[in-house]
Amino acid sequence: MPFVTKQLHAPTRQKAFRFLMQELGITQSEAQRLIAKGRLSQEGEVMANNAGFIEGSFDFICFEPLTLGLEPTFIEEEFAVYDKPSGLLVHPQNRHTPYSLNDEIKHRFGHDANITHRIDQETSGLVLAARNKISERALKMMFEERQITKKYIAMVKGHLKEPLDIQEPLLRREDESSIVRMIVRVHPEGKPSRTFIT
C-alpha cells in the first residue's frame, strides 16, 4: 500500500515543519501542507497546528509509490504520456487505496512528478504526466485555457442519427456521502462546458 506509517525521532524540541524539511528534503510549504493533512501524530494524537512543535518519537504517514510495471508510452524531458487501462484510478481516493497511476508516475520520475488531468477509473486512455512542478503548472494552465483538448471515443449500441452538441454547466465539489470524494454534476453554478458527440 503506497501510504505507510513511519516512526521518526526528533532529538530536541523543534518546529515540526522544520524537522520534516530537514528529514525529507522538502520545502516549508510542503511540510506544512503534510501536517495540515493530518500526516503527523504523537501518542495517537494528530498534530493540527502547522507551526506546532515536536520532540521525541512520532508517527508520520508518507506516500511510498509502488510499481506494477506500467511503463509510459512516450517520454519527453518535461512530461510523459501513460496509456491508462480501464479500472485503474488516476489518483488514490484515500490512504487505503492500494494502487493508482500516480504510483507509477512518482515511482519512475520522483516526488515532484504528477498527473496534469484526470480521466474516470472506468475509462482507458492517454494521461499526460508532468515530470516536475514547473511543467505541471504550465501543462495544467494549458488545459485550463483550452490550449490542450481531450477527445474520447465511446463504444455505443445503436445508431446516432445526428451529431449532438451538449452545453451544460458542470460543478465539481467534494461529497462526503459518495464513495468518490470529488463528484462532477450538471448544476447552474457550474463552469461552462461543451461536449460534441459525432
Secondary structure, DSSP 4 states (H G I P E B T S, - for coil): --EEEEEEEEEEEEEHHHHHHHHHT--HHHHHHHHHTT-EEETTEEP--TT-EEEEEEEEEEE------PPPSEE-SSEEEEEEPTT--SS-SSTT----HHHHHHHHH-TT-EESS---TT--EEEEEESSHHHHHHHHHHHHTTSS--------SS---S-EEEE--EEEEE-TTSSSSEEEEE-TTSB--EEEE-
